[in-house]
Amino acid sequence: MFVAPVSSDMEIVFCEKCSDNVRVVWLDAGSLLDKSVIGFADEREYFAQHILPIISKI
């Protein structure tokens, strides 16, 4: 999983063919703490402690 703040008008283009299943999902940052979005409590805790503070400063 990769989390990054992006503008609402950003376009993503994959330049290489990839056999992996890649899925891009746009979420509001607060959704990272929602049990229905992120099923693992330790992952939600990680986002709360490490990711959201960084995103909130941008």
mmCIF file as Biopython writes it, N, C-alpha, C and O atoms, coordinates in Angstrom:
data_model
#
loop_
_atom_site.group_PDB
_atom_site.id
_atom_site.type_symbol
_atom_site.label_atom_id
_atom_site.label_alt_id
_atom_site.label_comp_id
_atom_site.label_asym_id
_atom_site.label_entity_id
_atom_site.label_seq_id
_atom_site.pdbx_PDB_ins_code
_atom_site.Cartn_x
_atom_site.Cartn_y
_atom_site.Cartn_z
_atom_site.occupancy
_atom_site.B_iso_or_equiv
_atom_site.auth_seq_id
_atom_site.auth_asym_id
_atom_site.pdbx_PDB_model_num
ATOM 1   N N  . MET A ? 1  ? 0.851   -1.162 0.000   1.0 0.0 1  A 1 
ATOM 2   C CA . MET A ? 1  ? 0.000   0.000  0.000   1.0 0.0 1  A 1 
ATOM 3   C C  . MET A ? 1  ? 0.895   1.223  0.000   1.0 0.0 1  A 1 
ATOM 4   O O  . MET A ? 1  ? 1.916   1.265  0.687   1.0 0.0 1  A 1 
ATOM 5   N N  . PHE A ? 2  ? 0.504   2.202  -0.769  1.0 0.0 2  A 1 
ATOM 6   C CA . PHE A ? 2  ? 1.236   3.458  -0.838  1.0 0.0 2  A 1 
ATOM 7   C C  . PHE A ? 2  ? 0.253   4.584  -0.569  1.0 0.0 2  A 1 
ATOM 8   O O  . PHE A ? 2  ? -0.817  4.637  -1.175  1.0 0.0 2  A 1 
ATOM 9   N N  . VAL A ? 3  ? 0.605   5.470  0.324   1.0 0.0 3  A 1 
ATOM 10  C CA . VAL A ? 3  ? -0.262  6.592  0.678   1.0 0.0 3  A 1 
ATOM 11  C C  . VAL A ? 3  ? 0.457   7.883  0.322   1.0 0.0 3  A 1 
ATOM 12  O O  . VAL A ? 3  ? 1.615   8.081  0.692   1.0 0.0 3  A 1 
ATOM 13  N N  . ALA A ? 4  ? -0.237  8.763  -0.398  1.0 0.0 4  A 1 
ATOM 14  C CA . ALA A ? 4  ? 0.367   10.040 -0.766  1.0 0.0 4  A 1 
ATOM 15  C C  . ALA A ? 4  ? -0.713  11.095 -0.921  1.0 0.0 4  A 1 
ATOM 16  O O  . ALA A ? 4  ? -1.796  10.803 -1.429  1.0 0.0 4  A 1 
ATOM 17  N N  . PRO A ? 5  ? -0.434  12.312 -0.492  1.0 0.0 5  A 1 
ATOM 18  C CA . PRO A ? 5  ? -1.391  13.397 -0.740  1.0 0.0 5  A 1 
ATOM 19  C C  . PRO A ? 5  ? -1.284  13.818 -2.203  1.0 0.0 5  A 1 
ATOM 20  O O  . PRO A ? 5  ? -0.183  14.001 -2.723  1.0 0.0 5  A 1 
ATOM 21  N N  . VAL A ? 6  ? -2.424  13.969 -2.857  1.0 0.0 6  A 1 
ATOM 22  C CA . VAL A ? 6  ? -2.443  14.391 -4.264  1.0 0.0 6  A 1 
ATOM 23  C C  . VAL A ? 6  ? -3.564  15.389 -4.478  1.0 0.0 6  A 1 
ATOM 24  O O  . VAL A ? 6  ? -4.529  15.438 -3.714  1.0 0.0 6  A 1 
ATOM 25  N N  . SER A ? 7  ? -3.424  16.176 -5.517  1.0 0.0 7  A 1 
ATOM 26  C CA . SER A ? 7  ? -4.483  17.125 -5.847  1.0 0.0 7  A 1 
ATOM 27  C C  . SER A ? 7  ? -5.642  16.398 -6.513  1.0 0.0 7  A 1 
ATOM 28  O O  . SER A ? 7  ? -5.466  15.313 -7.068  1.0 0.0 7  A 1 
ATOM 29  N N  . SER A ? 8  ? -6.810  16.989 -6.458  1.0 0.0 8  A 1 
ATOM 30  C CA . SER A ? 8  ? -8.004  16.333 -6.989  1.0 0.0 8  A 1 
ATOM 31  C C  . SER A ? 8  ? -7.989  16.208 -8.511  1.0 0.0 8  A 1 
ATOM 32  O O  . SER A ? 8  ? -8.747  15.413 -9.067  1.0 0.0 8  A 1 
ATOM 33  N N  . ASP A ? 9  ? -7.148  16.970 -9.187  1.0 0.0 9  A 1 
ATOM 34  C CA . ASP A ? 9  ? -7.110  16.901 -10.645 1.0 0.0 9  A 1 
ATOM 35  C C  . ASP A ? 9  ? -5.923  16.090 -11.184 1.0 0.0 9  A 1 
ATOM 36  O O  . ASP A ? 9  ? -5.616  16.163 -12.373 1.0 0.0 9  A 1 
ATOM 37  N N  . MET A ? 10 ? -5.257  15.321 -10.317 1.0 0.0 10 A 1 
ATOM 38  C CA . MET A ? 10 ? -4.112  14.525 -10.738 1.0 0.0 10 A 1 
ATOM 39  C C  . MET A ? 10 ? -4.558  13.361 -11.615 1.0 0.0 10 A 1 
ATOM 40  O O  . MET A ? 10 ? -5.572  12.715 -11.353 1.0 0.0 10 A 1 
ATOM 41  N N  . GLU A ? 11 ? -3.781  13.112 -12.654 1.0 0.0 11 A 1 
ATOM 42  C CA . GLU A ? 11 ? -4.035  11.985 -13.543 1.0 0.0 11 A 1 
ATOM 43  C C  . GLU A ? 11 ? -2.883  11.000 -13.389 1.0 0.0 11 A 1 
ATOM 44  O O  . GLU A ? 11 ? -1.720  11.403 -13.350 1.0 0.0 11 A 1 
ATOM 45  N N  . ILE A ? 12 ? -3.197  9.718  -13.303 1.0 0.0 12 A 1 
ATOM 46  C CA . ILE A ? 12 ? -2.166  8.689  -13.157 1.0 0.0 12 A 1 
ATOM 47  C C  . ILE A ? 12 ? -2.071  7.910  -14.452 1.0 0.0 12 A 1 
ATOM 48  O O  . ILE A ? 12 ? -3.073  7.448  -14.998 1.0 0.0 12 A 1 
ATOM 49  N N  . VAL A ? 13 ? -0.837  7.771  -14.936 1.0 0.0 13 A 1 
ATOM 50  C CA . VAL A ? 13 ? -0.584  7.010  -16.151 1.0 0.0 13 A 1 
ATOM 51  C C  . VAL A ? 13 ? 0.526   6.020  -15.833 1.0 0.0 13 A 1 
ATOM 52  O O  . VAL A ? 13 ? 1.591   6.412  -15.354 1.0 0.0 13 A 1 
ATOM 53  N N  . PHE A ? 14 ? 0.283   4.734  -16.096 1.0 0.0 14 A 1 
ATOM 54  C CA . PHE A ? 14 ? 1.297   3.710  -15.897 1.0 0.0 14 A 1 
ATOM 55  C C  . PHE A ? 14 ? 2.074   3.558  -17.192 1.0 0.0 14 A 1 
ATOM 56  O O  . PHE A ? 14 ? 1.490   3.263  -18.234 1.0 0.0 14 A 1 
ATOM 57  N N  . CYS A ? 15 ? 3.378   3.755  -17.140 1.0 0.0 15 A 1 
ATOM 58  C CA . CYS A ? 15 ? 4.212   3.732  -18.335 1.0 0.0 15 A 1 
ATOM 59  C C  . CYS A ? 15 ? 4.764   2.339  -18.641 1.0 0.0 15 A 1 
ATOM 60  O O  . CYS A ? 15 ? 5.284   2.104  -19.732 1.0 0.0 15 A 1 
ATOM 61  N N  . GLU A ? 16 ? 4.655   1.439  -17.710 1.0 0.0 16 A 1 
ATOM 62  C CA . GLU A ? 16 ? 5.160   0.085  -17.912 1.0 0.0 16 A 1 
ATOM 63  C C  . GLU A ? 16 ? 4.020   -0.901 -17.745 1.0 0.0 16 A 1 
ATOM 64  O O  . GLU A ? 16 ? 3.124   -0.701 -16.925 1.0 0.0 16 A 1 
ATOM 65  N N  . LYS A ? 17 ? 4.062   -1.965 -18.530 1.0 0.0 17 A 1 
ATOM 66  C CA . LYS A ? 17 ? 3.076   -3.020 -18.341 1.0 0.0 17 A 1 
ATOM 67  C C  . LYS A ? 17 ? 3.481   -3.811 -17.110 1.0 0.0 17 A 1 
ATOM 68  O O  . LYS A ? 17 ? 4.658   -4.101 -16.898 1.0 0.0 17 A 1 
ATOM 69  N N  . CYS A ? 18 ? 2.499   -4.150 -16.314 1.0 0.0 18 A 1 
ATOM 70  C CA . CYS A ? 18 ? 2.767   -4.828 -15.050 1.0 0.0 18 A 1 
ATOM 71  C C  . CYS A ? 18 ? 1.804   -5.997 -14.911 1.0 0.0 18 A 1 
ATOM 72  O O  . CYS A ? 18 ? 0.606   -5.857 -15.159 1.0 0.0 18 A 1 
ATOM 73  N N  . SER A ? 19 ? 2.325   -7.137 -14.519 1.0 0.0 19 A 1 
ATOM 74  C CA . SER A ? 19 ? 1.466   -8.304 -14.335 1.0 0.0 19 A 1 
ATOM 75  C C  . SER A ? 19 ? 0.793   -8.303 -12.963 1.0 0.0 19 A 1 
ATOM 76  O O  . SER A ? 19 ? -0.111  -9.102 -12.714 1.0 0.0 19 A 1 
ATOM 77  N N  . ASP A ? 20 ? 1.228   -7.413 -12.078 1.0 0.0 20 A 1 
ATOM 78  C CA . ASP A ? 20 ? 0.617   -7.319 -10.752 1.0 0.0 20 A 1 
ATOM 79  C C  . ASP A ? 20 ? -0.764  -6.691 -10.857 1.0 0.0 20 A 1 
ATOM 80  O O  . ASP A ? 20 ? -1.047  -5.935 -11.786 1.0 0.0 20 A 1 
ATOM 81  N N  . ASN A ? 21 ? -1.613  -7.010 -9.903  1.0 0.0 21 A 1 
ATOM 82  C CA . ASN A ? 21 ? -2.938  -6.409 -9.832  1.0 0.0 21 A 1 
ATOM 83  C C  . ASN A ? 21 ? -2.788  -5.063 -9.127  1.0 0.0 21 A 1 
ATOM 84  O O  . ASN A ? 21 ? -2.605  -5.018 -7.911  1.0 0.0 21 A 1 
ATOM 85  N N  . VAL A ? 22 ? -2.865  -3.970 -9.879  1.0 0.0 22 A 1 
ATOM 86  C CA . VAL A ? 22 ? -2.696  -2.632 -9.327  1.0 0.0 22 A 1 
ATOM 87  C C  . VAL A ? 22 ? -4.053  -1.963 -9.272  1.0 0.0 22 A 1 
ATOM 88  O O  . VAL A ? 22 ? -4.787  -1.942 -10.260 1.0 0.0 22 A 1 
ATOM 89  N N  . ARG A ? 23 ? -4.381  -1.419 -8.117  1.0 0.0 23 A 1 
ATOM 90  C CA . ARG A ? 23 ? -5.654  -0.720 -7.953  1.0 0.0 23 A 1 
ATOM 91  C C  . ARG A ? 23 ? -5.380  0.615  -7.280  1.0 0.0 23 A 1 
ATOM 92  O O  . ARG A ? 23 ? -4.726  0.675  -6.239  1.0 0.0 23 A 1 
ATOM 93  N N  . VAL A ? 24 ? -5.877  1.669  -7.873  1.0 0.0 24 A 1 
ATOM 94  C CA . VAL A ? 24 ? -5.708  3.008  -7.318  1.0 0.0 24 A 1 
ATOM 95  C C  . VAL A ? 24 ? -7.044  3.438  -6.744  1.0 0.0 24 A 1 
ATOM 96  O O  . VAL A ? 24 ? -8.076  3.376  -7.414  1.0 0.0 24 A 1 
ATOM 97  N N  . VAL A ? 25 ? -7.010  3.876  -5.490  1.0 0.0 25 A 1 
ATOM 98  C CA . VAL A ? 25 ? -8.226  4.315  -4.807  1.0 0.0 25 A 1 
ATOM 99  C C  . VAL A ? 25 ? -7.955  5.679  -4.198  1.0 0.0 25 A 1 
ATOM 100 O O  . VAL A ? 25 ? -6.948  5.869  -3.516  1.0 0.0 25 A 1 
ATOM 101 N N  . TRP A ? 26 ? -8.846  6.625  -4.441  1.0 0.0 26 A 1 
ATOM 102 C CA . TRP A ? 26 ? -8.734  7.955  -3.847  1.0 0.0 26 A 1 
ATOM 103 C C  . TRP A ? 26 ? -9.538  7.982  -2.558  1.0 0.0 26 A 1 
ATOM 104 O O  . TRP A ? 26 ? -10.733 7.687  -2.570  1.0 0.0 26 A 1 
ATOM 105 N N  . LEU A ? 27 ? -8.903  8.329  -1.450  1.0 0.0 27 A 1 
ATOM 106 C CA . LEU A ? 27 ? -9.561  8.373  -0.150  1.0 0.0 27 A 1 
ATOM 107 C C  . LEU A ? 27 ? -9.310  9.715  0.524   1.0 0.0 27 A 1 
ATOM 108 O O  . LEU A ? 27 ? -8.261  10.334 0.346   1.0 0.0 27 A 1 
ATOM 109 N N  . ASP A ? 28 ? -10.275 10.138 1.283   1.0 0.0 28 A 1 
ATOM 110 C CA . ASP A ? 28 ? -10.052 11.244 2.197   1.0 0.0 28 A 1 
ATOM 111 C C  . ASP A ? 28 ? -9.118  10.715 3.288   1.0 0.0 28 A 1 
ATOM 112 O O  . ASP A ? 28 ? -9.275  9.577  3.731   1.0 0.0 28 A 1 
ATOM 113 N N  . ALA A ? 29 ? -8.161  11.514 3.720   1.0 0.0 29 A 1 
ATOM 114 C CA . ALA A ? 29 ? -7.166  11.053 4.695   1.0 0.0 29 A 1 
ATOM 115 C C  . ALA A ? 29 ? -7.810  10.482 5.956   1.0 0.0 29 A 1 
ATOM 116 O O  . ALA A ? 29 ? -7.301  9.511  6.515   1.0 0.0 29 A 1 
ATOM 117 N N  . GLY A ? 30 ? -8.914  11.063 6.411   1.0 0.0 30 A 1 
ATOM 118 C CA . GLY A ? 30 ? -9.585  10.554 7.603   1.0 0.0 30 A 1 
ATOM 119 C C  . GLY A ? 30 ? -10.135 9.153  7.443   1.0 0.0 30 A 1 
ATOM 120 O O  . GLY A ? 30 ? -10.355 8.450  8.429   1.0 0.0 30 A 1 
ATOM 121 N N  . SER A ? 31 ? -10.358 8.742  6.199   1.0 0.0 31 A 1 
ATOM 122 C CA . SER A ? 31 ? -10.872 7.394  5.934   1.0 0.0 31 A 1 
ATOM 123 C C  . SER A ? 31 ? -9.880  6.304  6.307   1.0 0.0 31 A 1 
ATOM 124 O O  . SER A ? 31 ? -10.257 5.143  6.460   1.0 0.0 31 A 1 
ATOM 125 N N  . LEU A ? 32 ? -8.604  6.677  6.453   1.0 0.0 32 A 1 
ATOM 126 C CA . LEU A ? 32 ? -7.595  5.686  6.819   1.0 0.0 32 A 1 
ATOM 127 C C  . LEU A ? 32 ? -7.801  5.138  8.225   1.0 0.0 32 A 1 
ATOM 128 O O  . LEU A ? 32 ? -7.207  4.122  8.588   1.0 0.0 32 A 1 
ATOM 129 N N  . LEU A ? 33 ? -8.638  5.801  9.018   1.0 0.0 33 A 1 
ATOM 130 C CA . LEU A ? 33 ? -8.905  5.332  10.379  1.0 0.0 33 A 1 
ATOM 131 C C  . LEU A ? 33 ? -10.259 4.650  10.491  1.0 0.0 33 A 1 
ATOM 132 O O  . LEU A ? 33 ? -10.647 4.229  11.580  1.0 0.0 33 A 1 
ATOM 133 N N  . ASP A ? 34 ? -10.978 4.535  9.396   1.0 0.0 34 A 1 
ATOM 134 C CA . ASP A ? 34 ? -12.314 3.946  9.382   1.0 0.0 34 A 1 
ATOM 135 C C  . ASP A ? 34 ? -12.218 2.420  9.276   1.0 0.0 34 A 1 
ATOM 136 O O  . ASP A ? 34 ? -11.574 1.904  8.362   1.0 0.0 34 A 1 
ATOM 137 N N  . LYS A ? 35 ? -12.845 1.708  10.190  1.0 0.0 35 A 1 
ATOM 138 C CA . LYS A ? 35 ? -12.791 0.241  10.209  1.0 0.0 35 A 1 
ATOM 139 C C  . LYS A ? 35 ? -13.355 -0.371 8.939   1.0 0.0 35 A 1 
ATOM 140 O O  . LYS A ? 35 ? -12.920 -1.447 8.531   1.0 0.0 35 A 1 
ATOM 141 N N  . SER A ? 36 ? -14.323 0.297  8.301   1.0 0.0 36 A 1 
ATOM 142 C CA . SER A ? 36 ? -14.901 -0.265 7.079   1.0 0.0 36 A 1 
ATOM 143 C C  . SER A ? 36 ? -13.980 -0.070 5.874   1.0 0.0 36 A 1 
ATOM 144 O O  . SER A ? 36 ? -14.167 -0.728 4.851   1.0 0.0 36 A 1 
ATOM 145 N N  . VAL A ? 37 ? -12.996 0.814  5.975   1.0 0.0 37 A 1 
ATOM 146 C CA . VAL A ? 37 ? -12.052 1.055  4.879   1.0 0.0 37 A 1 
ATOM 147 C C  . VAL A ? 37 ? -10.775 0.249  5.087   1.0 0.0 37 A 1 
ATOM 148 O O  . VAL A ? 37 ? -10.329 -0.454 4.181   1.0 0.0 37 A 1 
ATOM 149 N N  . ILE A ? 38 ? -10.190 0.349  6.272   1.0 0.0 38 A 1 
ATOM 150 C CA . ILE A ? 38 ? -8.955  -0.367 6.612   1.0 0.0 38 A 1 
ATOM 151 C C  . ILE A ? 38 ? -9.299  -1.395 7.687   1.0 0.0 38 A 1 
ATOM 152 O O  . ILE A ? 38 ? -9.605  -1.038 8.824   1.0 0.0 38 A 1 
ATOM 153 N N  . GLY A ? 39 ? -9.245  -2.661 7.318   1.0 0.0 39 A 1 
ATOM 154 C CA . GLY A ? 39 ? -9.709  -3.727 8.197   1.0 0.0 39 A 1 
ATOM 155 C C  . GLY A ? 39 ? -8.779  -4.109 9.333   1.0 0.0 39 A 1 
ATOM 156 O O  . GLY A ? 39 ? -9.204  -4.791 10.266  1.0 0.0 39 A 1 
ATOM 157 N N  . PHE A ? 40 ? -7.531  -3.691 9.281   1.0 0.0 40 A 1 
ATOM 158 C CA . PHE A ? 40 ? -6.560  -4.123 10.281  1.0 0.0 40 A 1 
ATOM 159 C C  . PHE A ? 40 ? -6.285  -3.007 11.290  1.0 0.0 40 A 1 
ATOM 160 O O  . PHE A ? 40 ? -5.875  -1.908 10.915  1.0 0.0 40 A 1 
ATOM 161 N N  . ALA A ? 41 ? -6.513  -3.295 12.557  1.0 0.0 41 A 1 
ATOM 162 C CA . ALA A ? 41 ? -6.350  -2.289 13.610  1.0 0.0 41 A 1 
ATOM 163 C C  . ALA A ? 41 ? -4.922  -1.762 13.674  1.0 0.0 41 A 1 
ATOM 164 O O  . ALA A ? 41 ? -4.713  -0.565 13.872  1.0 0.0 41 A 1 
ATOM 165 N N  . ASP A ? 42 ? -3.929  -2.651 13.507  1.0 0.0 42 A 1 
ATOM 166 C CA . ASP A ? 42 ? -2.540  -2.191 13.590  1.0 0.0 42 A 1 
ATOM 167 C C  . ASP A ? 42 ? -2.191  -1.270 12.424  1.0 0.0 42 A 1 
ATOM 168 O O  . ASP A ? 42 ? -1.366  -0.369 12.574  1.0 0.0 42 A 1 
ATOM 169 N N  . GLU A ? 43 ? -2.807  -1.487 11.270  1.0 0.0 43 A 1 
ATOM 170 C CA . GLU A ? 43 ? -2.569  -0.601 10.129  1.0 0.0 43 A 1 
ATOM 171 C C  . GLU A ? 43 ? -3.207  0.772  10.363  1.0 0.0 43 A 1 
ATOM 172 O O  . GLU A ? 43 ? -2.616  1.799  10.029  1.0 0.0 43 A 1 
ATOM 173 N N  . ARG A ? 44 ? -4.416  0.784  10.936  1.0 0.0 44 A 1 
ATOM 174 C CA . ARG A ? 44 ? -5.061  2.058  11.271  1.0 0.0 44 A 1 
ATOM 175 C C  . ARG A ? 44 ? -4.224  2.816  12.299  1.0 0.0 44 A 1 
ATOM 176 O O  . ARG A ? 44 ? -4.070  4.034  12.208  1.0 0.0 44 A 1 
ATOM 177 N N  . GLU A ? 45 ? -3.689  2.094  13.269  1.0 0.0 45 A 1 
ATOM 178 C CA . GLU A ? 45 ? -2.845  2.713  14.296  1.0 0.0 45 A 1 
ATOM 179 C C  . GLU A ? 45 ? -1.579  3.303  13.662  1.0 0.0 45 A 1 
ATOM 180 O O  . GLU A ? 45 ? -1.150  4.402  14.017  1.0 0.0 45 A 1 
ATOM 181 N N  . TYR A ? 46 ? -0.992  2.563  12.727  1.0 0.0 46 A 1 
ATOM 182 C CA . TYR A ? 46 ? 0.197   3.060  12.031  1.0 0.0 46 A 1 
ATOM 183 C C  . TYR A ? 46 ? -0.128  4.350  11.268  1.0 0.0 46 A 1 
ATOM 184 O O  . TYR A ? 46 ? 0.622   5.323  11.354  1.0 0.0 46 A 1 
ATOM 185 N N  . PHE A ? 47 ? -1.233  4.364  10.529  1.0 0.0 47 A 1 
ATOM 186 C CA . PHE A ? 47 ? -1.634  5.564  9.798   1.0 0.0 47 A 1 
ATOM 187 C C  . PHE A ? 47 ? -1.848  6.738  10.749  1.0 0.0 47 A 1 
ATOM 188 O O  . PHE A ? 47 ? -1.415  7.857  10.471  1.0 0.0 47 A 1 
ATOM 189 N N  . ALA A ? 48 ? -2.514  6.480  11.863  1.0 0.0 48 A 1 
ATOM 190 C CA . ALA A ? 48 ? -2.801  7.547  12.828  1.0 0.0 48 A 1 
ATOM 191 C C  . ALA A ? 48 ? -1.516  8.148  13.394  1.0 0.0 48 A 1 
ATOM 192 O O  . ALA A ? 48 ? -1.422  9.363  13.573  1.0 0.0 48 A 1 
ATOM 193 N N  . GLN A ? 49 ? -0.523  7.295  13.677  1.0 0.0 49 A 1 
ATOM 194 C CA . GLN A ? 49 ? 0.709   7.767  14.305  1.0 0.0 49 A 1 
ATOM 195 C C  . GLN A ? 49 ? 1.720   8.338  13.319  1.0 0.0 49 A 1 
ATOM 196 O O  . GLN A ? 49 ? 2.453   9.268  13.655  1.0 0.0 49 A 1 
ATOM 197 N N  . HIS A ? 50 ? 1.766   7.792  12.103  1.0 0.0 50 A 1 
ATOM 198 C CA . HIS A ? 50 ? 2.866   8.143  11.200  1.0 0.0 50 A 1 
ATOM 199 C C  . HIS A ? 50 ? 2.461   8.848  9.905   1.0 0.0 50 A 1 
ATOM 200 O O  . HIS A ? 50 ? 3.208   9.694  9.415   1.0 0.0 50 A 1 
ATOM 201 N N  . ILE A ? 51 ? 1.316   8.525  9.349   1.0 0.0 51 A 1 
ATOM 202 C CA . ILE A ? 51 ? 0.940   9.065  8.040   1.0 0.0 51 A 1 
ATOM 203 C C  . ILE A ? 51 ? 0.097   10.341 8.172   1.0 0.0 51 A 1 
ATOM 204 O O  . ILE A ? 51 ? 0.415   11.356 7.552   1.0 0.0 51 A 1 
ATOM 205 N N  . LEU A ? 52 ? -0.952  10.298 8.957   1.0 0.0 52 A 1 
ATOM 206 C CA . LEU A ? 52 ? -1.841  11.464 9.081   1.0 0.0 52 A 1 
ATOM 207 C C  . LEU A ? 52 ? -1.114  12.714 9.580   1.0 0.0 52 A 1 
ATOM 208 O O  . LEU A ? 52 ? -1.405  13.801 9.081   1.0 0.0 52 A 1 
ATOM 209 N N  . PRO A ? 53 ? -0.187  12.623 10.534  1.0 0.0 53 A 1 
ATOM 210 C CA . PRO A ? 53 ? 0.530   13.838 10.945  1.0 0.0 53 A 1 
ATOM 211 C C  . PRO A ? 53 ? 1.332   14.461 9.793   1.0 0.0 53 A 1 
ATOM 212 O O  . PRO A ? 53 ? 1.444   15.684 9.711   1.0 0.0 53 A 1 
ATOM 213 N N  . ILE A ? 54 ? 1.879   13.644 8.920   1.0 0.0 54 A 1 
ATOM 214 C CA . ILE A ? 54 ? 2.640   14.165 7.778   1.0 0.0 54 A 1 
ATOM 215 C C  . ILE A ? 54 ? 1.685   14.823 6.784   1.0 0.0 54 A 1 
ATOM 216 O O  . ILE A ? 54 ? 1.939   15.932 6.314   1.0 0.0 54 A 1 
ATOM 217 N N  . ILE A ? 55 ? 0.591   14.139 6.466   1.0 0.0 55 A 1 
ATOM 218 C CA . ILE A ? 55 ? -0.373  14.669 5.506   1.0 0.0 55 A 1 
ATOM 219 C C  . ILE A ? 55 ? -0.987  15.971 6.006   1.0 0.0 55 A 1 
ATOM 220 O O  . ILE A ? 55 ? -1.233  16.882 5.215   1.0 0.0 55 A 1 
ATOM 221 N N  . SER A ? 56 ? -1.233  16.068 7.287   1.0 0.0 56 A 1 
ATOM 222 C CA . SER A ? 56 ? -1.873  17.264 7.822   1.0 0.0 56 A 1 
ATOM 223 C C  . SER A ? 56 ? -0.979  18.499 7.726   1.0 0.0 56 A 1 
ATOM 224 O O  . SER A ? 56 ? -1.477  19.624 7.784   1.0 0.0 56 A 1 
ATOM 225 N N  . LYS A ? 57 ? 0.327   18.307 7.581   1.0 0.0 57 A 1 
ATOM 226 C CA . LYS A ? 57 ? 1.256   19.439 7.478   1.0 0.0 57 A 1 
ATOM 227 C C  . LYS A ? 57 ? 1.413   19.933 6.034   1.0 0.0 57 A 1 
ATOM 228 O O  . LYS A ? 57 ? 2.018   20.976 5.790   1.0 0.0 57 A 1 
ATOM 229 N N  . ILE A ? 58 ? 0.873   19.188 5.104   1.0 0.0 58 A 1 
ATOM 230 C CA . ILE A ? 58 ? 1.028   19.547 3.679   1.0 0.0 58 A 1 
ATOM 231 C C  . ILE A ? 58 ? -0.081  20.476 3.257   1.0 0.0 58 A 1 
ATOM 232 O O  . ILE A ? 58 ? -0.131  20.892 2.100   1.0 0.0 58 A 1 
#
